[in-house]
Amino acid sequence: MPKLKSHILVVDDNAGIRSALKILLPARFSDVELIASPKTLISTMQTFKPDVVLLDMNFETDINTGNEGLFWLSEIKKRFPDVEVVLFTAYAEIALAVEGMKRGAFDFVVKPWDNTKLIATLESAVEKHRTVGANHICPPNICPPEPQMIWGNSEAMQDLRRMMEKIAPTDATVLITGENGTGKDVLANEIHRLSQRSGKPMVSVDIGAITETLFESEMFGHVKGAFTDAHADHIGKFEQANGTTLFLDEIGNIPLSEQAKLLRVLQNRSINRVGDTKNIPIDIRLICATNMNLAEMVKQGRFREDLYYRINTVPLHLPPLRERQDEIVSLSMLFVEKYAEKYHRKAKDLSEEAKNLLMNCKWSGNIRELQGCIEKAVIMSDDEIIGKDDLQINDSQLLDAQNSIKNASLEDAEEQVIRNAMKKYNGNLSLVAKALNISRPTLYNRLKKYGK
């Protein structure tokens, strides 16, 4: 087989690994560079111009957090966004590698590696680099697109959709309620997309992330010299949202002392920047969201009643996933398709056992938790069918933990004991083998048997 014309950069502090790869990789790739430390990574990339970087996850550097690979991955993607990164990881670091893929890594390879799989992964990464480089025409202000609202078939969600479609074209103020992870921000984006203001991007504000001392400056702006660090005029979120939609997420977190200021702006439809007396008219459509019971907070004196009625013109409630159990599998399949495409994985379907397991979970984190579960399973699975073990769901996540182990076979019990030990000792094989009173070779065989 002829060599693939490509530049591969290997970054690994293990001399033995570099020696092995120095023999293996040049047989398939035309140009291979190997360095021992990420300290010279950026300068090497500037001169060598790699298509793909094979990056170790841990080094003896000043960044002594155990996440060195994630740090250098971020640096590469920030400075060289078209370069593909394949993470080189030990077994115990697989969770970090999965996080790395979420942050833009092409794939990961576990040590000790299989030569054929390593070569195939690097070949795919080279092909991806070429494809992206040839077709990368997406304007930065257009892509990636906002996440789309996923409507299920439940009566509650269909009622919500009909109401949303009625009020979206109006300028009515909307209050979206629901538990964490139900997709309140996605619903807000959908309302804006169907509104008369969709020509301009929606301005989103996480109220919980704004300190009380900075609330006025962030929301209404300030003029130069208004306070010590006000070195220039600053436009607040209300002015930024002039002519479009302003989304105030977690509105229940607004300090009581600031609620009167927000109410005044909503009533007068004008703002005064901090340090200025000039009235600036504002034309916004307001959408708020919260996971709190604002009516109860009003009773407790923690939320102004007049502000509550001002923002609660049209209430929309997103039900939790446990009340939409018939949608769990269909939502999961949408996520399988989405992440198989994103991470170029084979996954196409879920096994019946996997579907039953998903249906038997609490999903306390709602759609966000389900989405994360499927995303990780797609990354970890090498098959077209995702099995129940790929989901990595533990007993505490089940509606009835006892049912999950009832009538379990001896083999199932052994597998669960090994899984628990691996989790307890963070994948340290020596400690796991010692705790289970078995040899490391025996443990290796068991892990291979159970696909770990």
C-alpha positions as CSV (number, residue, x, y, z in Angstrom):
1,M,0.0,0.0,0.0
2,P,1.5,3.4,-1.0
3,K,2.2,6.0,1.7
4,L,-0.6,8.5,2.4
5,K,0.7,12.0,1.7
6,S,0.2,13.6,5.1
7,H,1.9,15.2,8.1
8,I,1.5,13.5,11.4
9,L,2.8,15.0,14.6
10,V,3.2,12.8,17.7
11,V,3.4,14.4,21.2
12,D,4.3,11.8,23.9
13,D,6.8,11.9,26.7
14,N,7.4,8.1,26.7
15,A,10.5,7.4,24.8
16,G,9.5,3.7,24.2
17,I,6.2,4.8,22.7
18,R,7.9,7.3,20.4
19,S,10.4,4.7,19.3
20,A,7.6,2.3,18.4
21,L,5.6,4.9,16.5
22,K,8.8,6.1,14.7
23,I,8.9,2.6,13.1
24,L,5.1,2.1,12.6
25,L,3.8,5.4,11.3
26,P,6.3,6.2,8.5
27,A,5.4,3.0,6.8
28,R,1.9,4.5,6.1
29,F,2.3,8.3,6.3
30,S,4.7,10.3,4.3
31,D,5.8,12.8,7.0
32,V,6.0,12.0,10.7
33,E,7.4,14.2,13.4
34,L,7.7,13.1,17.1
35,I,8.3,15.4,20.1
36,A,8.6,14.6,23.8
37,S,7.0,17.7,25.3
38,P,4.1,20.0,24.5
39,K,6.4,22.9,25.4
40,T,7.5,22.9,21.8
41,L,4.1,21.9,20.4
42,I,3.0,25.3,19.1
43,S,6.3,26.2,17.5
44,T,6.6,22.7,15.9
45,M,3.1,23.0,14.5
46,Q,3.9,26.4,12.9
47,T,6.9,24.9,11.1
48,F,5.8,21.3,10.4
49,K,2.2,22.2,9.6
50,P,0.6,18.8,10.6
51,D,-2.7,17.5,9.3
52,V,-3.2,15.4,12.4
53,V,-1.7,15.6,15.9
54,L,-1.5,12.4,18.0
55,L,-1.6,13.9,21.5
56,D,-0.8,12.2,24.8
57,M,-3.2,13.1,27.6
58,N,-0.7,13.6,30.4
59,F,2.8,15.1,30.6
60,E,5.2,16.2,33.4
61,T,4.5,19.9,32.8
62,D,3.8,22.9,35.0
63,I,0.1,22.2,34.3
64,N,-0.2,19.6,37.0
65,T,-3.9,18.9,37.0
66,G,-4.1,15.6,35.2
67,N,-5.9,17.4,32.3
68,E,-2.9,18.4,30.3
69,G,-4.3,16.8,27.2
70,L,-7.5,18.8,27.4
71,F,-5.4,22.0,27.9
72,W,-3.2,21.4,24.8
73,L,-6.2,20.2,22.8
74,S,-7.9,23.6,23.5
75,E,-4.7,25.4,22.5
76,I,-4.4,23.5,19.2
77,K,-8.1,24.0,18.3
78,K,-7.8,27.7,19.2
79,R,-4.7,28.4,17.1
80,F,-5.1,25.7,14.4
81,P,-8.8,25.0,14.1
82,D,-8.5,22.9,10.9
83,V,-6.0,20.5,12.4
84,E,-7.5,17.2,13.7
85,V,-6.4,15.9,17.1
86,V,-6.4,12.2,18.1
87,L,-5.9,11.7,21.8
88,F,-3.6,9.0,23.1
89,T,-4.8,7.8,26.4
90,A,-4.3,5.2,29.1
91,Y,-7.3,3.1,30.1
92,A,-8.0,5.0,33.3
93,E,-8.2,8.3,31.3
94,I,-11.0,7.3,29.0
95,A,-13.4,9.7,30.7
96,L,-11.0,12.5,29.9
97,A,-10.7,11.4,26.3
98,V,-14.5,11.4,25.9
99,E,-14.6,14.9,27.3
100,G,-11.8,15.7,24.8
101,M,-14.0,14.6,21.9
102,K,-16.8,16.9,23.1
103,R,-14.2,19.7,23.0
104,G,-13.2,19.0,19.4
105,A,-10.9,16.0,19.3
106,F,-11.4,13.7,16.3
107,D,-11.1,10.5,18.2
108,F,-9.0,8.7,20.9
109,V,-6.8,5.6,21.0
110,V,-6.3,3.6,24.2
111,K,-2.9,2.3,25.2
112,P,-1.7,-0.3,24.7
113,W,-2.9,0.2,21.1
114,D,-3.8,-2.0,18.3
115,N,-1.6,-1.1,15.3
116,T,-4.3,-1.6,12.7
117,K,-6.9,0.5,14.6
118,L,-4.3,3.3,15.3
119,I,-3.4,3.5,11.6
120,A,-7.1,3.5,10.6
121,T,-8.0,6.2,13.0
122,L,-5.1,8.4,11.8
123,E,-6.1,7.8,8.2
124,S,-9.7,8.8,8.9
125,A,-8.5,11.9,10.7
126,V,-6.3,12.9,7.7
127,E,-9.3,12.4,5.4
128,K,-11.5,14.6,7.7
129,H,-8.8,17.3,7.7
130,R,-8.8,17.3,3.9
131,T,-12.6,17.4,3.7
132,V,-13.0,20.2,6.2
133,G,-10.2,22.2,4.6
134,A,-11.9,21.9,1.2
135,N,-15.4,22.6,2.3
136,H,-15.0,25.0,5.2
137,I,-17.2,27.9,3.9
138,C,-19.5,28.4,6.9
139,P,-19.5,32.0,7.9
140,P,-18.6,32.4,11.6
141,N,-21.8,34.4,12.4
142,I,-24.0,31.7,10.9
143,C,-22.6,28.4,12.1
144,P,-22.9,26.4,14.3
145,P,-26.7,26.7,14.3
146,E,-28.7,27.1,17.5
147,P,-30.0,23.8,18.9
148,Q,-33.4,23.0,17.5
149,M,-36.4,22.2,19.7
150,I,-37.3,18.5,19.9
151,W,-41.0,18.0,20.1
152,G,-42.2,14.7,21.4
153,N,-45.6,13.0,20.8
154,S,-47.0,13.4,24.3
155,E,-50.2,15.4,24.8
156,A,-48.4,17.9,27.1
157,M,-45.7,18.6,24.6
158,Q,-48.2,18.9,21.7
159,D,-50.3,21.4,23.7
160,L,-47.2,23.3,24.5
161,R,-46.2,23.5,20.9
162,R,-49.6,24.7,19.8
163,M,-49.6,27.5,22.4
164,M,-46.0,28.4,21.5
165,E,-46.8,28.7,17.8
166,K,-49.7,31.1,18.7
167,I,-47.8,33.5,20.8
168,A,-44.4,33.4,19.0
169,P,-45.4,35.9,16.3
170,T,-46.6,38.4,18.9
171,D,-44.5,40.6,21.3
172,A,-46.2,39.0,24.4
173,T,-43.8,38.6,27.4
174,V,-43.2,34.9,28.1
175,L,-42.3,33.1,31.3
176,I,-40.9,29.5,30.7
177,T,-40.8,27.2,33.8
178,G,-39.4,23.8,34.2
179,E,-36.8,21.7,35.9
180,N,-33.1,21.9,35.0
181,G,-32.3,20.1,31.7
182,T,-35.8,20.3,30.2
183,G,-34.6,22.7,27.5
184,K,-36.0,26.1,28.5
185,D,-33.3,28.0,26.6
186,V,-34.0,25.9,23.5
187,L,-37.7,26.7,23.7
188,A,-36.8,30.4,24.1
189,N,-34.7,30.2,20.9
190,E,-37.6,28.5,19.1
191,I,-40.0,31.3,20.1
192,H,-37.6,33.9,18.8
193,R,-37.0,32.0,15.6
194,L,-40.8,32.1,14.9
195,S,-41.1,35.7,15.9
196,Q,-41.2,38.9,13.9
197,R,-37.8,39.8,15.4
198,S,-35.9,36.7,14.1
199,G,-33.9,38.9,11.7
200,K,-31.6,39.8,14.6
201,P,-30.0,37.4,17.0
202,M,-31.6,36.9,20.4
203,V,-29.6,38.4,23.4
204,S,-29.3,35.9,26.2
205,V,-28.4,36.7,29.8
206,D,-27.8,34.2,32.7
207,I,-29.0,36.2,35.6
208,G,-27.4,33.8,38.1
209,A,-23.9,34.6,36.7
210,I,-24.2,38.4,37.3
211,T,-23.1,39.7,40.7
212,E,-25.4,42.2,42.5
213,T,-22.8,44.9,42.3
214,L,-22.5,44.6,38.5
215,F,-26.2,44.1,37.8
216,E,-27.0,47.7,36.7
217,S,-23.9,48.0,34.6
218,E,-24.4,44.7,32.8
219,M,-28.1,45.1,32.2
220,F,-28.4,48.9,31.5
221,G,-24.8,49.9,30.7
222,H,-22.6,52.7,32.0
223,V,-20.8,55.8,30.8
224,K,-17.1,56.5,31.0
225,G,-16.1,57.6,34.5
226,A,-19.3,56.3,36.2
227,F,-17.1,54.3,38.6
228,T,-13.4,53.5,39.1
229,D,-13.0,50.9,36.4
230,A,-15.4,52.5,33.9
231,H,-12.7,53.5,31.4
232,A,-15.1,53.7,28.4
233,D,-18.8,53.7,27.7
234,H,-20.5,50.3,28.0
235,I,-23.7,49.2,26.3
236,G,-25.9,47.0,28.5
237,K,-27.9,44.0,27.5
238,F,-31.1,45.9,27.1
239,E,-29.6,48.2,24.5
240,Q,-27.9,45.3,22.8
241,A,-31.4,43.7,22.5
242,N,-33.0,46.8,21.1
243,G,-35.2,45.6,18.2
244,T,-34.9,41.9,19.1
245,T,-35.6,39.4,21.9
246,L,-34.0,39.6,25.4
247,F,-33.9,36.2,27.2
248,L,-33.3,36.4,30.9
249,D,-32.5,32.9,32.1
250,E,-32.9,31.9,35.7
251,I,-34.8,35.1,36.5
252,G,-35.5,33.8,40.0
253,N,-31.9,34.5,40.9
254,I,-32.2,38.2,40.5
255,P,-31.5,39.9,43.9
256,L,-34.5,41.4,45.6
257,S,-32.7,44.8,45.7
258,E,-32.4,44.8,41.9
259,Q,-35.9,43.7,41.1
260,A,-37.4,47.3,41.4
261,K,-34.9,48.6,38.8
262,L,-35.8,45.8,36.4
263,L,-39.5,46.5,36.9
264,R,-39.0,50.2,36.3
265,V,-37.3,49.6,33.0
266,L,-40.0,47.1,31.9
267,Q,-42.7,49.7,32.8
268,N,-41.1,52.7,31.2
269,R,-39.5,50.9,28.2
270,S,-36.4,53.0,28.7
271,I,-33.1,52.8,30.5
272,N,-30.5,55.1,32.1
273,R,-26.9,54.0,31.8
274,V,-25.1,54.1,35.2
275,G,-23.6,57.6,35.6
276,D,-25.9,59.2,33.1
277,T,-29.3,60.9,33.3
278,K,-30.3,60.5,29.7
279,N,-33.3,58.3,28.9
280,I,-32.7,55.7,26.2
281,P,-35.9,54.2,24.7
282,I,-35.7,50.4,24.2
283,D,-37.8,48.1,22.1
284,I,-37.5,44.5,23.2
285,R,-39.5,41.3,23.4
286,L,-38.9,39.7,26.8
287,I,-38.7,36.0,27.5
288,C,-37.8,34.8,31.0
289,A,-37.1,31.3,32.4
290,T,-36.7,29.7,35.8
291,N,-36.6,26.4,37.5
292,M,-38.0,28.1,40.7
293,N,-41.5,28.4,42.0
294,L,-41.9,32.2,41.6
295,A,-45.4,32.3,43.0
296,E,-44.1,30.7,46.2
297,M,-41.2,33.1,46.3
298,V,-43.7,36.0,46.1
299,K,-45.5,34.6,49.2
300,Q,-42.2,34.4,51.0
301,G,-41.3,37.9,50.1
302,R,-38.3,36.9,48.0
303,F,-39.8,38.0,44.6
304,R,-41.8,41.2,43.9
305,E,-45.4,40.4,43.1
306,D,-45.7,43.3,40.6
307,L,-42.6,42.1,38.8
308,Y,-44.0,38.5,38.8
309,Y,-47.2,39.6,37.1
310,R,-45.2,41.8,34.6
311,I,-43.1,38.9,33.3
312,N,-45.8,36.2,33.5
313,T,-48.1,37.4,30.7
314,V,-47.9,34.0,28.9
315,P,-46.7,31.1,31.1
316,L,-45.2,28.1,29.3
317,H,-44.3,25.0,31.3
318,L,-41.8,22.3,30.1
319,P,-42.7,19.0,31.7
320,P,-39.9,16.8,33.0
321,L,-38.8,13.7,31.0
322,R,-40.3,11.3,33.6
323,E,-43.7,12.6,32.5
324,R,-42.9,11.9,28.9
325,Q,-41.6,8.4,29.2
326,D,-43.0,7.4,25.8
327,E,-40.6,9.8,24.2
328,I,-37.4,8.5,25.8
329,V,-36.6,6.0,23.0
330,S,-37.4,8.3,20.1
331,L,-35.4,11.2,21.7
332,S,-32.5,8.7,22.2
333,M,-32.6,7.7,18.6
334,L,-32.4,11.3,17.5
335,F,-29.3,11.8,19.7
336,V,-27.7,8.6,18.3
337,E,-28.1,9.9,14.8
338,K,-26.8,13.3,15.8
339,Y,-23.7,12.1,17.6
340,A,-22.9,9.3,15.2
341,E,-22.6,12.0,12.5
342,K,-20.7,14.4,14.7
343,Y,-18.2,11.9,16.0
344,H,-18.1,9.8,12.7
345,R,-19.2,6.6,14.6
346,K,-20.9,3.5,13.3
347,A,-23.8,3.6,15.8
348,K,-27.2,3.4,14.1
349,D,-29.5,1.9,16.6
350,L,-30.1,0.8,20.2
351,S,-30.5,-2.8,21.3
352,E,-33.8,-3.8,22.9
353,E,-32.0,-4.2,26.2
354,A,-30.6,-0.7,25.9
355,K,-34.0,0.7,25.1
356,N,-35.6,-1.1,28.1
357,L,-32.8,0.2,30.3
358,L,-33.3,3.8,29.1
359,M,-37.1,3.5,29.8
360,N,-36.3,2.3,33.4
361,C,-34.2,5.4,34.4
362,K,-35.2,8.3,36.6
363,W,-33.6,10.9,34.3
364,S,-33.4,13.5,37.2
365,G,-31.4,15.7,34.8
366,N,-34.1,15.4,32.2
367,I,-33.2,15.7,28.4
368,R,-29.8,17.1,29.2
369,E,-28.9,14.0,31.2
370,L,-30.3,11.7,28.5
371,Q,-28.4,13.5,25.8
372,G,-25.1,13.3,27.7
373,C,-25.7,9.5,28.3
374,I,-26.3,8.8,24.6
375,E,-23.4,11.1,23.5
376,K,-21.0,9.2,25.6
377,A,-22.4,5.8,24.5
378,V,-22.0,6.7,20.8
379,I,-18.4,7.8,21.4
380,M,-17.5,4.6,23.4
381,S,-19.3,2.1,21.1
382,D,-17.4,0.5,18.2
383,D,-20.6,-1.2,16.9
384,E,-23.6,-0.3,14.9
385,I,-25.9,-1.3,17.7
386,I,-25.5,0.4,21.1
387,G,-25.9,-2.2,23.9
388,K,-27.0,-1.6,27.5
389,D,-23.4,-1.8,28.7
390,D,-22.4,1.0,26.4
391,L,-24.8,3.3,28.3
392,Q,-22.9,3.0,31.5
393,I,-26.0,3.5,33.6
394,N,-25.6,2.6,37.3
395,D,-28.2,1.4,39.7
396,S,-28.7,4.8,41.4
397,Q,-30.1,6.1,38.1
398,L,-32.8,3.4,37.9
399,L,-36.5,3.8,38.9
400,D,-36.1,0.5,40.8
401,A,-32.5,-0.4,41.5
402,Q,-33.5,-3.8,42.8
403,N,-35.1,-4.8,39.5
404,S,-31.8,-4.2,37.7
405,I,-30.0,-7.0,39.6
406,K,-33.0,-9.4,40.2
407,N,-32.4,-12.8,38.7
408,A,-28.9,-11.7,37.5
409,S,-26.7,-14.6,36.4
410,L,-23.3,-15.3,38.1
411,E,-21.6,-13.9,35.1
412,D,-23.6,-10.7,35.3
413,A,-22.8,-10.4,39.0
414,E,-19.0,-10.9,38.3
415,E,-19.2,-8.2,35.6
416,Q,-20.9,-5.8,38.0
417,V,-18.3,-6.4,40.8
418,I,-15.5,-5.6,38.3
419,R,-17.3,-2.5,37.1
420,N,-17.8,-1.3,40.7
421,A,-14.1,-1.9,41.5
422,M,-12.9,-0.1,38.4
423,K,-15.1,2.9,39.3
424,K,-13.9,2.9,43.0
425,Y,-10.2,2.8,42.1
426,N,-10.5,5.2,39.1
427,G,-9.4,2.5,36.6
428,N,-6.1,1.7,38.4
429,L,-5.7,-1.9,37.3
430,S,-3.2,-2.8,40.0
431,L,-5.5,-1.6,42.8
432,V,-8.5,-3.3,41.2
433,A,-6.6,-6.6,40.9
434,K,-5.5,-6.4,44.5
435,A,-8.9,-5.6,45.8
436,L,-10.5,-8.5,43.9
437,N,-7.6,-10.8,44.9
438,I,-6.9,-11.8,41.3
439,S,-3.8,-11.4,39.1
440,R,-3.4,-8.6,36.6
441,P,-3.5,-11.0,33.6
442,T,-6.8,-12.5,34.9
443,L,-8.2,-9.0,35.3
444,Y,-7.1,-8.1,31.7
445,N,-8.9,-11.2,30.4
446,R,-12.1,-10.3,32.3
447,L,-12.0,-6.7,31.0
448,K,-11.6,-8.0,27.5
449,K,-14.5,-10.5,28.0
450,Y,-16.8,-7.7,29.2
451,G,-15.7,-5.3,26.6
452,K,-14.0,-2.9,29.0
